[in-house]
Amino acid sequence: MTPKHLLSIDDLGREGIEEILGLTDSFVEVSARRIPKVPALRGKNIAWLFYEDSTRTRLSFETAAKRLSADTMNFSVGSSSVNKGESLRDTCLTISAMGVDAIVVRHRSAGVPWQIANWIDASVINAGDGWHEHPTQALLDTYTLRSHLGDLDGRHIAIVGDIKHSRVARSNLAAFTALGAEVTMVAPQTLLPPSLEGWNANVSHDLDAVLPTVDAIYLLRMQLERQTDALVPTLREYTDGYGLTTQRLAALGEKALIMHPGPMNRGVEICPEAADDPRSVITEQVANGVAVRMSVLFLLLGSGAEHEAGGLS
């Protein structure tokens, strides 16, 4: 059954993730064409509702929608009635009344996409809610991993850094383990959640011990904008303990992948040499993000009949 919303990786399960990744192969081919555009979502209207700053995610979704020939509606919080006191619910109802088929939402508070899905009839896609989830980032990361490693069953992936404040870490953990990978969270105690109950992951405070065993290392930036306390003594000390430095780069496996969701803080969680190393697939993640988001939009808004009739041609 075609889902109506994409709110969480857990809603998809292994079968749903596999379906999106399989569909992404088709859209990677579309993106490689001289004119990378198909009429699959012609006549559909998609709105962006971003209450947090975003560059990569927003541009990626906008590019995906345009390549599918959808119409788009941009909502700028800074110049909207939100500044006049309009509630989130009234904003969503107003946008919905304009006849949108889907709303892509990013909000600083966890749970907002679920609430919006209860208020409106349109499909809702979670583009990041607080510290909670970022499902399309996890899907593009999973696609990137599989394109290099093949099946993720038995693969070892380390997620390193500010896990406590990272919605990417939560969604990636769910996606990677759903496909059979073993995940180790590497961070100082202060950058881990207060409780890891229900997290299907190993935990380590020793990056140097974990590094030689991984098939991929996924680096997270220090999310200082979400921190209210000084959780590490200094950024230099954080780099000494948990950054992918030039010395650690030499200890990384020859075929291990280097990943980062962006934006990178070069010289903090990742050295410039690591960011530009041949094992780095960071720019590939960005490129794959467009095709993955095309898949999500098509899955939610396109019809099976249209797909079978050649809607991707």
C-alpha positions in Angstrom: 0.0 0.0 0.0 1.3 3.4 -0.9 2.0 5.5 2.2 0.5 9.0 2.6 3.2 10.6 4.6 6.9 10.2 5.3 7.4 11.1 9.0 9.8 8.5 10.3 12.2 5.8 9.1 10.4 3.4 11.5 7.2 3.9 9.5 8.9 2.4 6.4 10.6 -0.7 7.8 13.0 -2.7 5.7 10.5 -3.3 2.9 9.7 0.4 2.6 13.3 1.4 2.6 14.1 -1.1 -0.1 11.2 0.1 -2.2 12.5 3.7 -2.1 16.1 2.7 -2.8 15.0 0.6 -5.8 13.0 3.5 -7.2 16.0 5.8 -6.6 18.0 3.9 -9.2 15.5 5.1 -11.9 15.8 8.7 -10.8 19.6 8.6 -10.7 19.3 7.7 -14.4 16.9 10.6 -15.0 19.3 13.0 -13.2 22.1 11.9 -15.6 20.1 12.8 -18.7 20.9 15.9 -20.8 17.5 17.3 -19.8 16.9 15.8 -16.3 13.2 16.2 -16.2 10.1 13.9 -16.3 6.4 14.7 -16.2 5.7 12.2 -13.4 4.2 14.9 -11.0 2.8 17.4 -13.5 -0.2 19.1 -12.0 0.9 18.4 -8.4 1.6 21.3 -6.0 4.2 21.0 -3.3 4.8 23.6 -0.5 7.9 24.1 1.6 7.3 25.0 5.3 10.7 25.6 6.8 10.9 27.1 10.3 14.6 26.5 10.5 17.4 27.6 8.1 18.3 25.1 5.5 20.4 25.1 2.3 21.0 21.5 1.2 17.7 19.9 2.2 15.6 22.7 0.8 17.4 23.1 -2.5 17.5 19.3 -2.8 13.7 19.0 -2.4 13.1 21.9 -4.7 15.3 20.4 -7.4 13.6 17.1 -7.0 10.1 18.6 -7.4 11.1 20.6 -10.5 12.7 17.5 -12.1 9.3 15.7 -11.6 7.5 18.7 -13.2 5.6 19.6 -10.0 4.6 23.1 -9.2 6.1 24.5 -6.0 5.0 27.1 -3.4 7.7 28.7 -1.2 6.8 29.8 2.3 9.2 32.2 4.0 8.7 32.3 7.7 10.7 35.5 8.0 8.2 37.4 5.8 5.0 35.6 6.7 2.1 36.1 9.0 4.0 34.0 11.6 5.6 37.3 12.6 2.2 38.7 13.2 1.3 35.9 15.7 -0.3 33.4 13.3 -0.3 29.9 14.8 1.3 26.9 13.1 -2.1 25.3 12.7 -3.6 28.4 11.0 -0.5 28.7 8.7 -0.9 25.0 7.7 -4.6 25.3 7.1 -4.1 28.4 5.0 -1.5 26.6 2.8 -3.6 23.5 2.6 -6.6 25.6 1.4 -4.6 26.8 -1.6 -4.8 23.2 -2.9 -1.4 21.7 -2.2 -0.8 18.0 -2.5 2.2 17.8 -0.1 3.9 19.9 2.5 7.6 19.5 3.2 8.2 20.7 6.8 11.2 21.5 8.9 10.7 22.7 12.4 12.8 23.2 15.6 10.3 21.3 17.7 10.1 17.5 17.7 6.8 16.0 16.6 5.5 18.9 14.5 5.2 16.9 11.2 3.0 14.4 13.0 0.8 17.2 14.3 0.5 18.8 10.8 -0.5 15.4 9.4 -3.5 15.4 11.7 -4.6 18.9 10.7 -4.5 18.7 6.9 -5.4 16.3 4.0 -2.2 16.8 2.1 0.8 14.4 2.4 3.4 15.6 4.9 7.2 14.9 4.6 9.4 15.4 7.6 12.5 17.4 6.5 13.8 17.5 10.1 12.0 18.0 13.4 14.1 19.2 16.3 16.5 16.5 17.6 14.1 13.8 16.5 14.2 12.6 12.9 15.4 13.4 9.4 14.2 10.5 7.3 15.2 11.6 3.8 18.8 12.3 5.0 18.9 8.7 6.3 17.5 7.4 3.0 20.1 9.2 0.9 22.9 8.1 3.2 21.7 4.5 3.0 21.5 4.7 -0.8 25.1 6.1 -0.9 26.4 3.3 1.3 24.7 0.6 -0.7 26.0 2.0 -4.0 29.5 1.3 -2.7 29.1 -1.6 -0.2 26.2 -3.5 -1.7 24.2 -5.3 1.0 24.5 -3.7 4.4 24.0 -7.0 6.3 26.9 -7.4 8.7 28.6 -4.1 7.7 30.0 -2.0 10.6 29.2 1.8 10.6 30.5 4.3 13.2 28.4 7.4 13.8 30.7 9.9 15.5 30.1 13.2 17.2 27.2 15.2 18.7 24.7 12.4 18.8 22.6 13.9 21.6 21.4 16.8 19.4 21.4 14.9 16.1 18.2 14.0 14.3 20.4 12.6 11.5 22.0 10.1 14.0 18.5 8.8 15.1 17.2 8.3 11.5 20.4 6.8 10.2 20.6 4.3 13.1 17.1 3.2 12.3 17.8 2.9 8.6 21.2 1.2 8.8 20.1 -1.4 11.4 16.8 -2.1 9.5 19.1 -3.2 6.6 21.2 -5.4 8.8 24.2 -3.2 9.6 25.9 -3.0 13.0 26.2 0.6 14.3 28.5 2.0 16.9 27.9 5.4 18.3 31.2 7.1 19.2 31.0 10.2 21.4 32.0 11.6 24.8 29.4 10.9 27.5 28.2 14.5 27.4 27.2 14.2 23.7 25.2 11.1 24.1 21.4 11.1 25.0 20.7 10.7 28.7 19.2 7.2 28.0 20.0 4.9 25.2 17.2 2.5 26.0 15.7 1.3 22.7 18.7 2.4 20.7 19.9 -0.6 18.7 23.6 0.4 18.8 26.9 -0.2 20.4 28.5 2.7 22.3 32.1 3.7 22.5 34.1 6.6 23.8 37.3 5.5 22.0 37.4 6.4 18.3 40.9 5.1 17.8 39.7 1.6 18.9 36.7 1.6 16.6 38.3 3.2 13.5 40.1 0.2 12.0 37.0 -2.0 12.2 34.5 0.1 10.3 33.2 -0.1 6.7 32.1 3.6 7.0 32.6 6.5 9.4 29.8 9.0 9.6 30.9 12.3 11.1 28.5 14.8 12.8 29.2 18.4 13.4 29.0 20.0 16.9 25.5 21.5 16.9 26.3 24.5 19.0 23.0 26.2 18.1 21.1 23.5 19.9 23.4 23.3 22.9 22.6 25.2 26.1 25.6 24.0 28.1 29.4 23.7 27.5 29.4 19.9 26.7 33.1 19.7 25.8 36.0 21.7 27.3 37.1 23.2 24.0 36.6 22.4 20.3 40.3 21.6 20.1 40.0 19.0 22.8 36.9 17.6 21.0 39.0 17.3 17.8 41.8 15.6 19.6 39.4 12.9 20.9 36.8 12.6 18.2 37.8 14.4 15.1 38.9 12.5 11.9 42.4 14.0 11.9 45.2 13.3 9.5 46.6 10.7 11.9 43.3 8.9 12.1 42.8 9.1 8.4 45.9 7.0 8.0 44.4 4.4 10.4 41.1 4.2 8.5 40.6 1.1 6.3 41.6 1.4 2.7 38.1 0.9 1.5 36.2 2.5 4.4 33.9 5.3 3.4 33.9 8.8 4.9 30.5 10.5 5.2 29.1 13.7 6.6 25.6 15.3 6.3 26.9 18.8 6.0 27.6 21.5 6.7 31.1 20.5 7.6 33.3 22.3 10.1 36.7 21.6 8.6 39.3 21.3 11.2 36.9 20.3 14.0 35.1 17.0 13.3 36.9 16.4 10.0 40.3 17.6 8.7 40.5 19.0 5.2 42.5 16.1 4.0 39.7 13.7 5.1 37.0 15.8 3.4 38.8 15.6 0.1 40.1 12.1 0.4 39.2 9.6 -2.4 37.3 7.6 0.3 35.0 10.6 1.0 31.6 10.3 -0.5 30.3 13.6 0.9 29.5 15.3 -2.4 28.0 12.1 -3.6 25.6 12.2 -0.7 24.4 15.6 -1.9 23.9 14.4 -5.4 22.1 11.3 -4.3 19.8 13.4 -2.2 18.0 14.8 -5.2 17.2 11.3 -6.7 16.1 10.0 -3.3 13.8 12.9 -2.7 12.4 12.4 -6.2 11.6 8.9 -5.2 9.9 9.9 -2.0 7.8 12.6 -3.8 6.8 10.1 -6.5 6.0 7.4 -4.1 3.7 9.6 -2.1 2.1 11.6 -5.0 2.5 9.5 -8.1 0.2 6.6 -8.9 1.1 3.0 -9.5 -0.8 3.1 -12.8 1.3 6.1 -13.9 4.4 4.2 -13.0 3.4 1.2 -14.9 2.4 3.3 -17.9 5.9 4.8 -18.1 5.5 7.9 -15.9 9.3 8.0 -15.5 10.1 8.2 -19.2 
